[in-house]
Amino acid sequence: MAAIELITAAVCPYAQRTHMTLIEKGLDFERREVDLADKPAWFEEISPRSKVPVVKIGDEVVWESAIVNEFLDERFPEPPLMPRAPFRRALARIWIDHCDARFVGDNHDLLFEKDQARRDELRARVAANLRYIETEGMAKLSDGPYWLGEALSLVDLAYYPFFERMAALRHYRGVEIPDDCARIRAWLALMAERESTGATMNGDAYYIERYAKLADAA
């Protein structure tokens, strides 16, 4: 089999998703870091949207993190990271889409919002999102410690990088996980123990420093 190459950037949560997936799959791969502020020509040639992550296996080149992760799960089926039942797979995709379509956007908007009144609105929305994830997502999808039950899935890997980056929201915008989100707190503690988290995570100080100019300018 051709070597697996991950084109990535440490700061990018979407790239961290795929980095974690490769580790959870137990795959050998070469990691190639890209400076997103100074992208090399070779990267622009293989990344149609000029974004990370990109996974390259021989002539197979795949981009967009959610798609990359499903590709990896299908191409290397053990251990499985998506449910086998079609309806459960659909639910997994629905919650991954919720992360990308709603959760990420509100977090981003709050971090970069300049107007104080609008910040208050967005802070309330972020809290509501967290409670929605707690009650309509984790609590209804399974009794297990992970999103879909006893085993880790692509849903867990889709969300975790954005929770890691909430360190910046906590520091600059005073966002905390609500006290009534016990499942989220327990899940984060469990995710912190995984090898894929330890191998890819950056500490709070990294994100606080990385987002300092953007948050302070807002």
Short mmCIF file of the C-alpha atoms (twelve columns), coordinates in Angstrom:
data_MODEL
# 
_entry.id   MODEL 
# 
loop_
_atom_site.group_PDB 
_atom_site.id 
_atom_site.type_symbol 
_atom_site.label_atom_id 
_atom_site.label_alt_id 
_atom_site.label_comp_id 
_atom_site.label_asym_id 
_atom_site.label_seq_id 
_atom_site.Cartn_x 
_atom_site.Cartn_y 
_atom_site.Cartn_z 
_atom_site.pdbx_PDB_model_num 
ATOM 1   C CA . MET A 1   0.000   0.000  0.000  1 
ATOM 2   C CA . ALA A 2   1.174   3.520  -0.757 1 
ATOM 3   C CA . ALA A 3   2.291   5.615  2.184  1 
ATOM 4   C CA . ILE A 4   -0.301  7.806  3.909  1 
ATOM 5   C CA . GLU A 5   0.533   11.494 3.988  1 
ATOM 6   C CA . LEU A 6   -1.306  13.986 6.199  1 
ATOM 7   C CA . ILE A 7   -0.957  17.619 5.188  1 
ATOM 8   C CA . THR A 8   -1.887  19.584 8.270  1 
ATOM 9   C CA . ALA A 9   -1.428  22.662 10.462 1 
ATOM 10  C CA . ALA A 10  -1.252  22.444 14.240 1 
ATOM 11  C CA . VAL A 11  -3.512  25.437 14.801 1 
ATOM 12  C CA . CYS A 12  -6.364  24.070 12.662 1 
ATOM 13  C CA . PRO A 13  -9.147  22.182 14.483 1 
ATOM 14  C CA . TYR A 14  -10.292 20.513 11.271 1 
ATOM 15  C CA . ALA A 15  -6.813  19.162 10.672 1 
ATOM 16  C CA . GLN A 16  -6.634  17.941 14.266 1 
ATOM 17  C CA . ARG A 17  -9.787  15.889 13.605 1 
ATOM 18  C CA . THR A 18  -8.055  13.940 10.886 1 
ATOM 19  C CA . HIS A 19  -4.769  13.662 12.768 1 
ATOM 20  C CA . MET A 20  -6.698  12.096 15.655 1 
ATOM 21  C CA . THR A 21  -8.569  9.766  13.295 1 
ATOM 22  C CA . LEU A 22  -5.331  8.424  11.821 1 
ATOM 23  C CA . ILE A 23  -4.012  7.739  15.320 1 
ATOM 24  C CA . GLU A 24  -7.251  6.085  16.431 1 
ATOM 25  C CA . LYS A 25  -7.058  3.859  13.363 1 
ATOM 26  C CA . GLY A 26  -3.553  2.814  14.334 1 
ATOM 27  C CA . LEU A 27  -2.201  3.820  10.926 1 
ATOM 28  C CA . ASP A 28  1.337   4.758  10.035 1 
ATOM 29  C CA . PHE A 29  1.475   8.095  8.283  1 
ATOM 30  C CA . GLU A 30  3.776   10.955 7.421  1 
ATOM 31  C CA . ARG A 31  2.773   14.330 8.841  1 
ATOM 32  C CA . ARG A 32  3.559   17.379 6.733  1 
ATOM 33  C CA . GLU A 33  3.035   20.743 8.421  1 
ATOM 34  C CA . VAL A 34  1.924   23.772 6.397  1 
ATOM 35  C CA . ASP A 35  2.268   27.406 7.421  1 
ATOM 36  C CA . LEU A 36  -1.215  28.730 6.662  1 
ATOM 37  C CA . ALA A 37  0.139   32.279 6.594  1 
ATOM 38  C CA . ASP A 38  2.678   31.370 3.927  1 
ATOM 39  C CA . LYS A 39  1.347   28.439 1.948  1 
ATOM 40  C CA . PRO A 40  3.864   26.748 -0.359 1 
ATOM 41  C CA . ALA A 41  3.137   26.280 -4.037 1 
ATOM 42  C CA . TRP A 42  3.041   22.476 -3.774 1 
ATOM 43  C CA . PHE A 43  0.210   22.748 -1.215 1 
ATOM 44  C CA . GLU A 44  -1.887  25.006 -3.431 1 
ATOM 45  C CA . GLU A 45  -1.541  22.437 -6.211 1 
ATOM 46  C CA . ILE A 46  -3.020  19.563 -4.213 1 
ATOM 47  C CA . SER A 47  -5.534  21.421 -2.030 1 
ATOM 48  C CA . PRO A 48  -8.303  22.794 -4.290 1 
ATOM 49  C CA . ARG A 49  -9.738  24.978 -1.507 1 
ATOM 50  C CA . SER A 50  -6.340  25.897 -0.060 1 
ATOM 51  C CA . LYS A 51  -7.270  24.363 3.289  1 
ATOM 52  C CA . VAL A 52  -6.053  21.628 5.600  1 
ATOM 53  C CA . PRO A 53  -6.369  18.770 6.190  1 
ATOM 54  C CA . VAL A 54  -5.507  16.901 3.029  1 
ATOM 55  C CA . VAL A 55  -4.796  13.171 3.015  1 
ATOM 56  C CA . LYS A 56  -2.789  11.697 0.184  1 
ATOM 57  C CA . ILE A 57  -2.408  7.959  -0.398 1 
ATOM 58  C CA . GLY A 58  -0.596  7.408  -3.675 1 
ATOM 59  C CA . ASP A 59  -2.785  9.000  -6.344 1 
ATOM 60  C CA . GLU A 60  -5.749  9.341  -3.966 1 
ATOM 61  C CA . VAL A 61  -6.068  12.877 -2.613 1 
ATOM 62  C CA . VAL A 62  -8.983  13.740 -0.302 1 
ATOM 63  C CA . TRP A 63  -9.821  17.001 1.473  1 
ATOM 64  C CA . GLU A 64  -12.498 18.450 3.807  1 
ATOM 65  C CA . SER A 65  -12.082 16.921 7.262  1 
ATOM 66  C CA . ALA A 66  -15.489 15.260 7.683  1 
ATOM 67  C CA . ILE A 67  -15.152 13.648 4.254  1 
ATOM 68  C CA . VAL A 68  -11.523 12.688 4.849  1 
ATOM 69  C CA . ASN A 69  -12.437 10.982 8.111  1 
ATOM 70  C CA . GLU A 70  -15.237 8.931  6.568  1 
ATOM 71  C CA . PHE A 71  -12.909 8.021  3.697  1 
ATOM 72  C CA . LEU A 72  -10.322 6.760  6.184  1 
ATOM 73  C CA . ASP A 73  -12.971 4.841  8.120  1 
ATOM 74  C CA . GLU A 74  -14.180 3.113  4.963  1 
ATOM 75  C CA . ARG A 75  -10.737 2.458  3.487  1 
ATOM 76  C CA . PHE A 76  -9.368  1.111  6.775  1 
ATOM 77  C CA . PRO A 77  -12.445 -0.448 8.389  1 
ATOM 78  C CA . GLU A 78  -10.879 -1.607 11.649 1 
ATOM 79  C CA . PRO A 79  -11.480 -0.359 14.217 1 
ATOM 80  C CA . PRO A 80  -14.766 1.120  12.955 1 
ATOM 81  C CA . LEU A 81  -15.436 4.730  13.878 1 
ATOM 82  C CA . MET A 82  -18.951 4.949  12.454 1 
ATOM 83  C CA . PRO A 83  -22.008 2.830  13.303 1 
ATOM 84  C CA . ARG A 84  -22.823 -0.015 10.939 1 
ATOM 85  C CA . ALA A 85  -26.597 0.555  11.050 1 
ATOM 86  C CA . PRO A 86  -27.682 3.079  8.369  1 
ATOM 87  C CA . PHE A 87  -29.920 5.086  10.709 1 
ATOM 88  C CA . ARG A 88  -27.202 5.402  13.341 1 
ATOM 89  C CA . ARG A 89  -24.747 6.458  10.641 1 
ATOM 90  C CA . ALA A 90  -27.232 9.111  9.558  1 
ATOM 91  C CA . LEU A 91  -27.513 10.389 13.139 1 
ATOM 92  C CA . ALA A 92  -23.735 10.547 13.374 1 
ATOM 93  C CA . ARG A 93  -23.599 12.632 10.195 1 
ATOM 94  C CA . ILE A 94  -26.370 14.907 11.476 1 
ATOM 95  C CA . TRP A 95  -24.370 15.721 14.617 1 
ATOM 96  C CA . ILE A 96  -21.131 16.224 12.725 1 
ATOM 97  C CA . ASP A 97  -23.003 18.619 10.452 1 
ATOM 98  C CA . HIS A 98  -24.407 20.405 13.509 1 
ATOM 99  C CA . CYS A 99  -20.875 20.944 14.744 1 
ATOM 100 C CA . ASP A 100 -19.778 22.493 11.460 1 
ATOM 101 C CA . ALA A 101 -22.960 24.391 10.644 1 
ATOM 102 C CA . ARG A 102 -23.879 25.815 14.068 1 
ATOM 103 C CA . PHE A 103 -21.543 25.147 16.973 1 
ATOM 104 C CA . VAL A 104 -18.328 26.270 15.292 1 
ATOM 105 C CA . GLY A 105 -19.873 29.364 13.738 1 
ATOM 106 C CA . ASP A 106 -21.282 30.752 16.971 1 
ATOM 107 C CA . ASN A 107 -18.006 30.171 18.808 1 
ATOM 108 C CA . HIS A 108 -16.089 31.917 16.038 1 
ATOM 109 C CA . ASP A 109 -18.516 34.835 15.875 1 
ATOM 110 C CA . LEU A 110 -18.309 35.398 19.630 1 
ATOM 111 C CA . LEU A 111 -14.524 35.409 19.665 1 
ATOM 112 C CA . PHE A 112 -14.314 38.016 16.906 1 
ATOM 113 C CA . GLU A 113 -17.358 40.157 17.716 1 
ATOM 114 C CA . LYS A 114 -16.620 43.839 18.453 1 
ATOM 115 C CA . ASP A 115 -19.978 44.997 19.768 1 
ATOM 116 C CA . GLN A 116 -20.558 44.282 23.465 1 
ATOM 117 C CA . ALA A 117 -24.333 43.834 23.175 1 
ATOM 118 C CA . ARG A 118 -23.855 41.416 20.317 1 
ATOM 119 C CA . ARG A 119 -21.240 39.570 22.369 1 
ATOM 120 C CA . ASP A 120 -23.802 39.079 25.138 1 
ATOM 121 C CA . GLU A 121 -26.243 37.601 22.627 1 
ATOM 122 C CA . LEU A 122 -23.628 35.271 21.204 1 
ATOM 123 C CA . ARG A 123 -22.450 34.229 24.665 1 
ATOM 124 C CA . ALA A 124 -26.012 33.172 25.458 1 
ATOM 125 C CA . ARG A 125 -26.220 31.336 22.152 1 
ATOM 126 C CA . VAL A 126 -23.002 29.438 22.841 1 
ATOM 127 C CA . ALA A 127 -24.366 28.384 26.234 1 
ATOM 128 C CA . ALA A 128 -27.606 27.280 24.579 1 
ATOM 129 C CA . ASN A 129 -25.610 25.292 22.030 1 
ATOM 130 C CA . LEU A 130 -23.762 23.500 24.797 1 
ATOM 131 C CA . ARG A 131 -26.992 22.613 26.565 1 
ATOM 132 C CA . TYR A 132 -28.466 21.411 23.265 1 
ATOM 133 C CA . ILE A 133 -25.468 19.154 22.738 1 
ATOM 134 C CA . GLU A 134 -25.840 17.873 26.298 1 
ATOM 135 C CA . THR A 135 -29.564 17.125 26.189 1 
ATOM 136 C CA . GLU A 136 -30.443 16.504 22.540 1 
ATOM 137 C CA . GLY A 137 -27.131 14.983 21.516 1 
ATOM 138 C CA . MET A 138 -25.205 13.075 24.139 1 
ATOM 139 C CA . ALA A 139 -28.111 12.267 26.446 1 
ATOM 140 C CA . LYS A 140 -30.402 10.978 23.689 1 
ATOM 141 C CA . LEU A 141 -27.913 9.183  21.483 1 
ATOM 142 C CA . SER A 142 -26.521 6.778  24.067 1 
ATOM 143 C CA . ASP A 143 -26.012 5.747  27.678 1 
ATOM 144 C CA . GLY A 144 -22.295 5.385  27.076 1 
ATOM 145 C CA . PRO A 145 -19.533 7.835  27.871 1 
ATOM 146 C CA . TYR A 146 -18.980 8.719  24.209 1 
ATOM 147 C CA . TRP A 147 -21.414 10.363 21.806 1 
ATOM 148 C CA . LEU A 148 -22.650 7.092  20.318 1 
ATOM 149 C CA . GLY A 149 -22.096 4.692  23.199 1 
ATOM 150 C CA . GLU A 150 -19.239 2.734  24.682 1 
ATOM 151 C CA . ALA A 151 -16.889 3.251  21.739 1 
ATOM 152 C CA . LEU A 152 -15.298 6.377  20.324 1 
ATOM 153 C CA . SER A 153 -16.672 7.549  16.973 1 
ATOM 154 C CA . LEU A 154 -16.098 10.190 14.333 1 
ATOM 155 C CA . VAL A 155 -18.644 12.353 16.157 1 
ATOM 156 C CA . ASP A 156 -16.343 12.576 19.178 1 
ATOM 157 C CA . LEU A 157 -13.412 13.386 16.916 1 
ATOM 158 C CA . ALA A 158 -15.430 16.035 15.059 1 
ATOM 159 C CA . TYR A 159 -16.243 17.999 18.216 1 
ATOM 160 C CA . TYR A 160 -13.227 17.568 20.446 1 
ATOM 161 C CA . PRO A 161 -10.820 20.008 18.707 1 
ATOM 162 C CA . PHE A 162 -13.330 22.842 19.064 1 
ATOM 163 C CA . PHE A 163 -13.786 22.180 22.771 1 
ATOM 164 C CA . GLU A 164 -10.015 22.289 23.137 1 
ATOM 165 C CA . ARG A 165 -9.994  25.729 21.513 1 
ATOM 166 C CA . MET A 166 -12.665 27.016 23.870 1 
ATOM 167 C CA . ALA A 167 -9.732  27.990 26.081 1 
ATOM 168 C CA . ALA A 168 -9.582  31.193 24.044 1 
ATOM 169 C CA . LEU A 169 -13.308 31.822 24.481 1 
ATOM 170 C CA . ARG A 170 -12.996 31.260 28.207 1 
ATOM 171 C CA . HIS A 171 -10.036 33.646 28.463 1 
ATOM 172 C CA . TYR A 172 -11.279 36.440 26.195 1 
ATOM 173 C CA . ARG A 173 -15.061 36.145 26.446 1 
ATOM 174 C CA . GLY A 174 -15.732 34.505 29.801 1 
ATOM 175 C CA . VAL A 175 -17.360 31.395 28.353 1 
ATOM 176 C CA . GLU A 176 -17.640 28.383 30.648 1 
ATOM 177 C CA . ILE A 177 -19.311 25.025 30.114 1 
ATOM 178 C CA . PRO A 178 -22.588 25.326 32.069 1 
ATOM 179 C CA . ASP A 179 -22.779 23.470 35.386 1 
ATOM 180 C CA . ASP A 180 -25.745 21.455 34.122 1 
ATOM 181 C CA . CYS A 181 -23.673 19.957 31.267 1 
ATOM 182 C CA . ALA A 182 -22.307 17.055 33.298 1 
ATOM 183 C CA . ARG A 183 -22.092 14.681 30.342 1 
ATOM 184 C CA . ILE A 184 -19.948 17.112 28.380 1 
ATOM 185 C CA . ARG A 185 -17.599 17.530 31.317 1 
ATOM 186 C CA . ALA A 186 -17.284 13.767 31.797 1 
ATOM 187 C CA . TRP A 187 -16.744 13.282 28.065 1 
ATOM 188 C CA . LEU A 188 -13.972 15.889 27.984 1 
ATOM 189 C CA . ALA A 189 -12.235 14.161 30.894 1 
ATOM 190 C CA . LEU A 190 -12.460 10.851 29.024 1 
ATOM 191 C CA . MET A 191 -11.175 12.370 25.781 1 
ATOM 192 C CA . ALA A 192 -8.202  13.850 27.645 1 
ATOM 193 C CA . GLU A 193 -7.031  10.309 28.398 1 
ATOM 194 C CA . ARG A 194 -6.875  9.163  24.786 1 
ATOM 195 C CA . GLU A 195 -3.582  8.745  22.985 1 
ATOM 196 C CA . SER A 196 -4.878  10.680 19.987 1 
ATOM 197 C CA . THR A 197 -5.648  13.668 22.209 1 
ATOM 198 C CA . GLY A 198 -2.276  13.661 23.905 1 
ATOM 199 C CA . ALA A 199 -0.462  13.405 20.583 1 
ATOM 200 C CA . THR A 200 -2.315  16.298 18.933 1 
ATOM 201 C CA . MET A 201 -3.400  18.704 21.641 1 
ATOM 202 C CA . ASN A 202 -2.009  22.126 22.445 1 
ATOM 203 C CA . GLY A 203 -2.338  23.631 25.909 1 
ATOM 204 C CA . ASP A 204 -4.611  26.532 26.809 1 
ATOM 205 C CA . ALA A 205 -1.727  29.000 26.600 1 
ATOM 206 C CA . TYR A 206 -1.153  28.100 22.950 1 
ATOM 207 C CA . TYR A 207 -4.680  29.116 21.928 1 
ATOM 208 C CA . ILE A 208 -4.776  32.157 24.175 1 
ATOM 209 C CA . GLU A 209 -1.618  33.422 22.534 1 
ATOM 210 C CA . ARG A 210 -2.613  32.333 19.021 1 
ATOM 211 C CA . TYR A 211 -5.940  34.179 19.115 1 
ATOM 212 C CA . ALA A 212 -4.744  37.188 21.117 1 
ATOM 213 C CA . LYS A 213 -4.556  39.712 18.294 1 
ATOM 214 C CA . LEU A 214 -7.813  38.615 16.709 1 
ATOM 215 C CA . ALA A 215 -9.763  38.575 19.986 1 
ATOM 216 C CA . ASP A 216 -8.297  41.817 21.300 1 
ATOM 217 C CA . ALA A 217 -8.883  43.577 18.001 1 
ATOM 218 C CA . ALA A 218 -12.531 42.604 18.050 1 
# 
